[in-house]
């Protein structure tokens, strides 16, 4: 018997899994140099002043990928299997549920459109 039950169906059987996260960060940097020189040649030795101003501009691109990996149930297998993760949020309470199989769900807006389409039909001669 499991210590927890499914919140939706009350089931007791679960598979262990873990998330793998791949993060790619690309940083593109560009340096701009502004060099000024001043020479004073009226006397010996020659005085030269050099001013260098450097501006660095950078652009960052990030990409992330989160995968659910299910632990293999075979005793001789060391390979874990990759599984897609489907998340659904309740519009009433905000509870987020995660499933490895896609579920057929409808939002309040979709349900309202369906009812509106049904009301547009003329049901007066139905069943005669």
C-alpha positions as a Markdown table, in Angstrom:
| # | Residue | x | y | z |
|---|---|---|---|---|
| 1 | Unk | 0.0 | 0.0 | 0.0 |
| 2 | Unk | 1.3 | 3.4 | -0.9 |
| 3 | Unk | 1.7 | 6.3 | 1.5 |
| 4 | Unk | -0.1 | 8.6 | -0.8 |
| 5 | Unk | -3.2 | 8.5 | -3.1 |
| 6 | Unk | -3.8 | 10.2 | -6.3 |
| 7 | Unk | -5.7 | 13.4 | -5.7 |
| 8 | Unk | -7.9 | 12.9 | -8.8 |
| 9 | Unk | -8.7 | 9.2 | -8.9 |
| 10 | Unk | -7.5 | 7.9 | -5.6 |
| 11 | Unk | -5.1 | 5.4 | -7.2 |
| 12 | Unk | -2.3 | 3.9 | -5.1 |
| 13 | Unk | 0.3 | 3.0 | -7.7 |
| 14 | Unk | 3.0 | 5.4 | -8.9 |
| 15 | Unk | 6.2 | 5.3 | -10.9 |
| 16 | Unk | 9.2 | 7.1 | -9.6 |
| 17 | Unk | 10.7 | 9.7 | -11.9 |
| 18 | Unk | 12.9 | 12.7 | -11.9 |
| 19 | Unk | 13.3 | 15.9 | -14.0 |
| 20 | Unk | 16.3 | 16.6 | -16.3 |
| 21 | Unk | 16.9 | 20.3 | -17.0 |
| 22 | Unk | 19.0 | 21.4 | -20.0 |
| 23 | Unk | 20.0 | 25.1 | -19.9 |
| 24 | Unk | 21.8 | 26.7 | -22.8 |
| 25 | Unk | 23.1 | 30.3 | -22.3 |
| 26 | Unk | 24.9 | 32.1 | -25.2 |
| 27 | Unk | 26.5 | 35.4 | -24.5 |
| 28 | Unk | 27.6 | 37.5 | -27.4 |
| 29 | Unk | 30.0 | 40.4 | -26.4 |
| 30 | Unk | 31.3 | 43.2 | -28.5 |
| 31 | Unk | 34.0 | 45.6 | -27.3 |
| 32 | Unk | 34.2 | 49.2 | -28.7 |
| 33 | Unk | 37.5 | 51.0 | -28.2 |
| 34 | Unk | 37.9 | 54.8 | -28.5 |
| 35 | Unk | 41.5 | 55.8 | -28.5 |
| 36 | Unk | 42.7 | 59.4 | -28.3 |
| 37 | Unk | 46.4 | 60.4 | -28.4 |
| 38 | Unk | 47.9 | 63.8 | -27.8 |
| 39 | Unk | 51.5 | 64.5 | -28.5 |
| 40 | Unk | 53.5 | 67.5 | -27.2 |
| 41 | Unk | 56.6 | 67.9 | -29.4 |
| 42 | Unk | 57.7 | 71.4 | -28.3 |
| 43 | Unk | 60.3 | 70.0 | -25.9 |
| 44 | Unk | 62.6 | 67.1 | -25.7 |
| 45 | Unk | 61.5 | 64.4 | -24.5 |
| 46 | Unk | 58.2 | 64.2 | -26.4 |
| 47 | Unk | 55.1 | 63.8 | -24.2 |
| 48 | Unk | 52.4 | 61.5 | -25.5 |
| 49 | Unk | 49.1 | 61.1 | -23.7 |
| 50 | Unk | 46.9 | 58.1 | -24.7 |
| 51 | Unk | 43.3 | 57.8 | -23.5 |
| 52 | Unk | 41.5 | 54.6 | -24.1 |
| 53 | Unk | 37.7 | 54.3 | -23.5 |
| 54 | Unk | 36.2 | 50.8 | -23.8 |
| 55 | Unk | 32.5 | 50.1 | -24.1 |
| 56 | Unk | 31.3 | 46.5 | -23.9 |
| 57 | Unk | 28.0 | 45.6 | -25.3 |
| 58 | Unk | 26.6 | 42.1 | -24.7 |
| 59 | Unk | 23.5 | 40.2 | -25.9 |
| 60 | Unk | 22.3 | 37.0 | -24.1 |
| 61 | Unk | 20.2 | 34.1 | -25.5 |
| 62 | Unk | 18.9 | 31.5 | -23.2 |
| 63 | Unk | 17.0 | 28.2 | -23.9 |
| 64 | Unk | 15.8 | 25.7 | -21.4 |
| 65 | Unk | 14.3 | 22.2 | -21.7 |
| 66 | Unk | 12.7 | 20.2 | -18.9 |
| 67 | Unk | 12.1 | 16.5 | -19.3 |
| 68 | Unk | 10.6 | 13.9 | -17.0 |
| 69 | Unk | 12.7 | 10.7 | -16.8 |
| 70 | Unk | 10.9 | 7.6 | -15.5 |
| 71 | Unk | 13.0 | 5.1 | -13.7 |
| 72 | Unk | 13.2 | 1.8 | -15.6 |
| 73 | Unk | 11.1 | -1.0 | -14.1 |
| 74 | Unk | 13.4 | -3.8 | -15.6 |
| 75 | Unk | 16.0 | -5.1 | -13.1 |
| 76 | Unk | 18.6 | -5.7 | -15.9 |
| 77 | Unk | 18.1 | -2.3 | -17.5 |
| 78 | Unk | 20.1 | 0.8 | -16.5 |
| 79 | Unk | 18.4 | 3.0 | -19.1 |
| 80 | Unk | 15.7 | 5.4 | -18.0 |
| 81 | Unk | 12.9 | 6.3 | -20.4 |
| 82 | Unk | 12.1 | 9.9 | -21.5 |
| 83 | Unk | 8.5 | 10.9 | -21.1 |
| 84 | Unk | 6.6 | 14.0 | -22.2 |
| 85 | Unk | 5.1 | 16.1 | -19.4 |
| 86 | Unk | 1.6 | 17.5 | -19.8 |
| 87 | Unk | 0.4 | 20.1 | -17.2 |
| 88 | Unk | -3.2 | 21.2 | -16.6 |
| 89 | Unk | -4.3 | 24.0 | -14.2 |
| 90 | Unk | -7.7 | 24.1 | -12.7 |
| 91 | Unk | -9.5 | 27.3 | -13.6 |
| 92 | Unk | -11.5 | 27.3 | -10.3 |
| 93 | Unk | -8.8 | 26.6 | -7.7 |
| 94 | Unk | -5.5 | 26.9 | -9.6 |
| 95 | Unk | -4.3 | 23.4 | -8.7 |
| 96 | Unk | -1.7 | 22.3 | -11.3 |
| 97 | Unk | -1.7 | 18.6 | -12.3 |
| 98 | Unk | 1.0 | 16.9 | -14.2 |
| 99 | Unk | 0.4 | 13.8 | -16.4 |
| 100 | Unk | 2.6 | 11.8 | -18.7 |
| 101 | Unk | -0.3 | 11.2 | -21.0 |
| 102 | Unk | -2.3 | 13.9 | -22.7 |
| 103 | Unk | -5.8 | 14.5 | -21.3 |
| 104 | Unk | -8.8 | 15.8 | -23.1 |
| 105 | Unk | -9.8 | 19.0 | -21.2 |
| 106 | Unk | -12.0 | 22.0 | -21.9 |
| 107 | Unk | -11.7 | 25.5 | -20.6 |
| 108 | Unk | -14.7 | 27.5 | -19.3 |
| 109 | Unk | -14.5 | 29.6 | -22.5 |
| 110 | Unk | -14.7 | 26.4 | -24.7 |
| 111 | Unk | -17.7 | 25.1 | -22.7 |
| 112 | Unk | -19.4 | 28.5 | -23.0 |
| 113 | Unk | -18.9 | 28.4 | -26.8 |
| 114 | Unk | -20.3 | 24.8 | -27.0 |
| 115 | Unk | -23.4 | 25.8 | -25.1 |
| 116 | Unk | -23.9 | 28.9 | -27.2 |
| 117 | Unk | -23.7 | 26.7 | -30.4 |
| 118 | Unk | -26.3 | 24.3 | -29.0 |
| 119 | Unk | -28.7 | 27.1 | -28.1 |
| 120 | Unk | -28.5 | 28.4 | -31.7 |
| 121 | Unk | -30.1 | 25.2 | -33.1 |
| 122 | Unk | -33.8 | 25.1 | -33.6 |
| 123 | Unk | -35.0 | 22.2 | -31.5 |
| 124 | Unk | -38.8 | 22.8 | -32.0 |
| 125 | Unk | -39.4 | 20.0 | -34.5 |
| 126 | Unk | -36.9 | 17.6 | -33.0 |
| 127 | Unk | -38.4 | 14.1 | -32.3 |
| 128 | Unk | -41.6 | 14.5 | -34.3 |
